[in-house]
Amino acid sequence: MELIPQGDPGLKSQPLAGAQDQRELAALLSACFPVPEKASFFDDFPVWDERWKTPMVRLGLRAADGSLAAAAGVRFCDLRNGPGWDRMAIIGCVATAAAHRGRGLASRLVSELIERSRNEGARAVLLFGNDSGLYSRLGFAPVGRQARLPLETLALPLPGPGIRISRGWNEAIFDLMRQRGSGLRLLEADLGWLSAHRNSEWWWIGTEAEPLAYACVGRGIDLQGFVHEWGGQRAPLLTLLGALARGRPGLQLLGSPVELRARGLLEVEPLPEPACLCLPLVKGFEWMHDTWLWGLDGA
Ligand SMILES: CC(C)(COP(=O)(O)OP(=O)(O)OC[C@H]1O[C@@H](n2cnc3c(N)ncnc32)[C@H](O)[C@@H]1OP(=O)(O)O)[C@@H](O)C(=O)NCCC(=O)NCCS
């Protein structure tokens, strides 16, 4: 394999689109992340799978032999931030093949995606990752607050007789999710990729046509052991969480301290833990105290 020279000025990124690029991207991502054999990164992060047609750009850098050496993507969406919505760019699927690491390829792709985000009118770029040199050098800093609460430590009711708790994705959950007061704005077009998470476990209470509350556990290689999407009416939600706490000891509830407090679930101040990394693109951009990204909003 021929290595890409450090800082090669002739190296140009290329958009990754079409079936062949999609296969190569899936192979690179599945090799770089702890994806089980025969599974795909897209099983857990379908938002980056081009078949769902989310507004996004995926870029790649190729070695001289044509193999895909590095990739990164950005998607564009609206985030509830204070009283209004802010146009945001979310970077994800950042990966460099092991042989090409440490030569600045990921930094280069992320820098290019930041420029594209600026041109698209995003007010800030977000990403989920370690607060490492790679991202801090580009100007990313931690923002927001998140709390993780072991379910067994919460005073949750147990489902009474006749209360049905159901498991499995149900499209009516999507309607409930669209009513949430925080996180990314969900559009009709988001139903495809949201429904396609193969390793997320959905639970709900109520009827199939009208779930009253929902909770989602895990996301395959990410968010294992967390209830990271939850919502609906308070009383059924607490009952649903109570049933999960009983059936699955060790689960933790992940959420915004503001949301948790509003539902009476947070009694003590949580340990300070940022929600994500953020690079503001416009002067005066501010991450509001109650701004939050739900588990599947992240990439
Ligand atoms: C993270 C990764 C994309 C870096 O690719 P790269 O082309 O080697 O990156 P660059 O050469 O531009 O930058 C190297 C920096 O990335 C840092 N880095 C390594 N792994 C990292 C990680 N998981 N998250 C963030 N930064 C990481 C290195 O410490 C190095 O920092 P330093 O220069 O301060 O020592 C690559 O190591 C990889 O594919 N890892 C597995 C997949 C992954 O974790 N992706 C990132 C998810 S946010």
Ligand as a Chemical Component Dictionary entry (heavy atoms), coordinates in Angstrom:
data_LIG
# 
_chem_comp.id                   LIG 
_chem_comp.type                 NON-POLYMER 
_chem_comp.pdbx_formal_charge   0 
_chem_comp.three_letter_code    LIG 
# 
loop_
_chem_comp_atom.comp_id 
_chem_comp_atom.atom_id 
_chem_comp_atom.alt_atom_id 
_chem_comp_atom.type_symbol 
_chem_comp_atom.charge 
_chem_comp_atom.model_Cartn_x 
_chem_comp_atom.model_Cartn_y 
_chem_comp_atom.model_Cartn_z 
_chem_comp_atom.pdbx_ordinal 
LIG C1  C1  C 0 -9.892  9.596  14.798 1  
LIG C2  C2  C 0 -9.302  9.366  13.415 2  
LIG C3  C3  C 0 -10.368 9.647  12.365 3  
LIG C4  C4  C 0 -8.121  10.323 13.223 4  
LIG O1  O1  O 0 -7.673  10.213 11.878 5  
LIG P1  P1  P 0 -6.271  10.790 11.400 6  
LIG O2  O2  O 0 -6.325  10.950 9.928  7  
LIG O3  O3  O 0 -5.189  9.996  11.986 8  
LIG O4  O4  O 0 -6.312  12.222 12.124 9  
LIG P2  P2  P 0 -5.284  13.406 12.010 10 
LIG O5  O5  O 0 -3.967  12.892 11.525 11 
LIG O6  O6  O 0 -5.907  14.525 11.274 12 
LIG O7  O7  O 0 -5.208  13.838 13.540 13 
LIG C5  C5  C 0 -4.611  12.951 14.459 14 
LIG C6  C6  C 0 -5.178  13.262 15.824 15 
LIG O8  O8  O 0 -6.403  12.549 16.040 16 
LIG C7  C7  C 0 -6.442  12.107 17.385 17 
LIG N1  N1  N 0 -7.365  10.977 17.557 18 
LIG C8  C8  C 0 -7.101  9.671  17.489 19 
LIG N2  N2  N 0 -8.212  8.953  17.751 20 
LIG C9  C9  C 0 -9.202  9.843  18.007 21 
LIG C10 C10 C 0 -10.576 9.729  18.331 22 
LIG N3  N3  N 0 -11.191 8.541  18.479 23 
LIG N4  N4  N 0 -11.308 10.853 18.480 24 
LIG C11 C11 C 0 -10.732 12.055 18.331 25 
LIG N5  N5  N 0 -9.428  12.227 18.030 26 
LIG C12 C12 C 0 -8.660  11.129 17.879 27 
LIG C13 C13 C 0 -4.993  11.711 17.634 28 
LIG O9  O9  O 0 -4.753  11.691 19.017 29 
LIG C14 C14 C 0 -4.235  12.831 16.941 30 
LIG O10 O10 O 0 -4.137  13.909 17.826 31 
LIG P3  P3  P 0 -2.726  14.646 18.022 32 
LIG O11 O11 O 0 -2.380  15.130 16.643 33 
LIG O12 O12 O 0 -3.027  15.743 18.995 34 
LIG O13 O13 O 0 -1.798  13.600 18.514 35 
LIG C15 C15 C 0 -8.769  7.907  13.268 36 
LIG O14 O14 O 0 -7.874  7.631  14.330 37 
LIG C16 C16 C 0 -9.872  6.848  13.262 38 
LIG O15 O15 O 0 -10.407 6.505  12.201 39 
LIG N6  N6  N 0 -10.225 6.335  14.445 40 
LIG C17 C17 C 0 -11.304 5.332  14.560 41 
LIG C18 C18 C 0 -12.666 5.950  14.280 42 
LIG C19 C19 C 0 -12.976 7.118  15.193 43 
LIG O16 O16 O 0 -12.775 7.052  16.401 44 
LIG N7  N7  N 0 -13.445 8.242  14.585 45 
LIG C20 C20 C 0 -13.672 9.498  15.280 46 
LIG C21 C21 C 0 -14.992 9.537  15.886 47 
LIG S1  S1  S 0 -15.269 11.154 16.568 48 
# 
loop_
_chem_comp_bond.comp_id 
_chem_comp_bond.atom_id_1 
_chem_comp_bond.atom_id_2 
_chem_comp_bond.value_order 
_chem_comp_bond.pdbx_ordinal 
LIG C1  C2  SING 1  
LIG C2  C3  SING 2  
LIG C2  C4  SING 3  
LIG C2  C15 SING 4  
LIG C4  O1  SING 5  
LIG O1  P1  SING 6  
LIG P1  O2  DOUB 7  
LIG P1  O3  SING 8  
LIG P1  O4  SING 9  
LIG O4  P2  SING 10 
LIG P2  O5  DOUB 11 
LIG P2  O6  SING 12 
LIG P2  O7  SING 13 
LIG O7  C5  SING 14 
LIG C5  C6  SING 15 
LIG C6  O8  SING 16 
LIG C6  C14 SING 17 
LIG O8  C7  SING 18 
LIG C7  N1  SING 19 
LIG C7  C13 SING 20 
LIG N1  C8  SING 21 
LIG N1  C12 SING 22 
LIG C8  N2  DOUB 23 
LIG N2  C9  SING 24 
LIG C9  C10 SING 25 
LIG C9  C12 DOUB 26 
LIG C10 N3  SING 27 
LIG C10 N4  DOUB 28 
LIG N4  C11 SING 29 
LIG C11 N5  DOUB 30 
LIG N5  C12 SING 31 
LIG C13 O9  SING 32 
LIG C13 C14 SING 33 
LIG C14 O10 SING 34 
LIG O10 P3  SING 35 
LIG P3  O11 DOUB 36 
LIG P3  O12 SING 37 
LIG P3  O13 SING 38 
LIG C15 O14 SING 39 
LIG C15 C16 SING 40 
LIG C16 O15 DOUB 41 
LIG C16 N6  SING 42 
LIG N6  C17 SING 43 
LIG C17 C18 SING 44 
LIG C18 C19 SING 45 
LIG C19 O16 DOUB 46 
LIG C19 N7  SING 47 
LIG N7  C20 SING 48 
LIG C20 C21 SING 49 
LIG C21 S1  SING 50 
# 
